[in-house]
Amino acid sequence: MAQITGILLAAGASRRFGGDKLSYRLPNGSAVAEQACRNLAQAVDRLVAVVRPGANGVTAMLEAAGARVIVCEDADNGMGASLACAVAASADAEAWLVALADMPWIAP
């Protein structure tokens, strides 16, 4: 069976949201990114989350939820740059499953 690495993309700037949407609390008390991370973790063998530089709070939250966190220095170049950072950091994976940290309702 293939070893599947989950990639959680969490390096966006939340410009349209107007604030830190990944830390926004859901009705169940979990933060948006925390819930997305936990859901993805249930579906993969290991998990890599990509954050932007300076996202210390999100980094701590995702590490506590079980992710290996990678800081993408090129996050301002877009989602493709974040995806490339994650793939490079998990190049030994046999397959990847990509999810977005601002989509907490995607079930495992």
matplotlib code that plots the C-alpha trace (Angstrom):
import matplotlib.pyplot as plt

x = [0.0, 1.3, 2.5, 0.3, 1.5, -1.1, -0.2, -2.2, -1.8, -1.9, 0.4, -2.2, -2.4, -6.2, -6.5, -10.1, -11.1, -9.7, -7.9, -6.4, -9.1, -7.1, -7.4, -11.1, -13.0, -15.7, -18.9, -17.2, -14.4, -11.7, -9.8, -10.5, -6.9, -6.9, -10.1, -8.9, -5.6, -7.3, -9.6, -6.7, -4.6, -7.2, -7.0, -3.2, -0.1, 1.8, 1.0, 3.0, 1.5, 2.9, 2.8, 4.1, 7.0, 6.0, 2.8, 3.9, 0.4, -0.7, 2.5, 2.0, -1.6, -0.8, 2.1, -0.2, -2.7, 0.0, 1.4, 5.1, 5.2, 7.2, 7.7, 7.6, 9.7, 8.1, 4.5, 3.7, 4.4, 1.1, -0.2, 2.1, 5.1, 3.6, 2.8, 6.4, 7.8, 5.6, 6.5, 10.2, 10.0, 8.3, 9.9, 10.1, 6.3, 4.6, 1.5, 0.2, -3.2, -3.6, -6.1, -6.6, -6.4, -9.4, -11.7, -12.5, -15.7, -13.9, -14.5, -11.7]
y = [0.0, 3.5, 5.8, 8.9, 12.3, 14.9, 18.5, 21.1, 24.5, 27.2, 29.9, 32.3, 35.9, 36.0, 39.3, 38.8, 37.6, 40.7, 38.9, 35.6, 33.2, 30.1, 30.9, 31.8, 29.7, 27.4, 26.6, 23.4, 25.6, 24.4, 26.9, 26.6, 25.3, 23.0, 21.3, 21.0, 19.5, 17.0, 15.9, 15.5, 13.6, 10.9, 10.2, 10.0, 8.3, 11.5, 15.2, 18.3, 21.7, 24.8, 28.2, 31.6, 33.3, 34.8, 32.6, 31.5, 31.0, 28.9, 26.9, 26.0, 25.1, 22.8, 21.2, 20.5, 18.9, 16.5, 18.2, 18.6, 22.4, 23.8, 27.5, 28.6, 31.7, 32.2, 32.1, 35.5, 33.9, 31.9, 28.5, 26.8, 28.0, 26.5, 23.3, 23.0, 23.6, 20.8, 18.3, 19.1, 18.5, 15.2, 14.0, 10.4, 10.2, 7.7, 9.9, 13.2, 14.4, 18.2, 20.1, 23.7, 24.9, 27.1, 24.3, 22.6, 20.9, 18.4, 15.1, 12.6]
z = [0.0, -0.9, 1.9, 1.5, 2.7, 3.4, 2.4, 4.3, 2.6, 5.3, 3.9, 2.6, 3.7, 4.5, 2.6, 1.5, 5.0, 6.6, 9.4, 10.5, 9.3, 10.1, 13.8, 13.6, 16.1, 14.8, 16.7, 18.1, 19.6, 17.2, 15.0, 11.3, 10.5, 13.5, 12.3, 8.7, 10.0, 12.2, 9.4, 6.9, 9.5, 9.7, 6.0, 5.5, 6.8, 7.6, 7.4, 6.3, 6.7, 4.9, 6.6, 5.8, 7.6, 11.0, 11.4, 14.8, 16.2, 13.3, 13.4, 17.1, 16.5, 13.5, 15.3, 18.3, 15.9, 14.6, 11.5, 10.6, 9.7, 6.9, 6.5, 2.9, 2.4, -1.0, 0.2, -1.4, -4.8, -4.4, -3.7, -6.3, -4.3, -1.1, -2.8, -4.2, -0.7, 0.7, -2.0, -1.7, 2.1, 1.6, -1.6, -0.4, -0.4, -2.8, -3.1, -1.8, -0.8, -0.9, 1.3, 2.2, 5.8, 5.4, 4.5, 7.9, 6.8, 4.4, 6.1, 6.4]

ax = plt.figure().add_subplot(projection="3d")
ax.plot(x, y, z, "-o")
ax.set_aspect("equal")
plt.show()
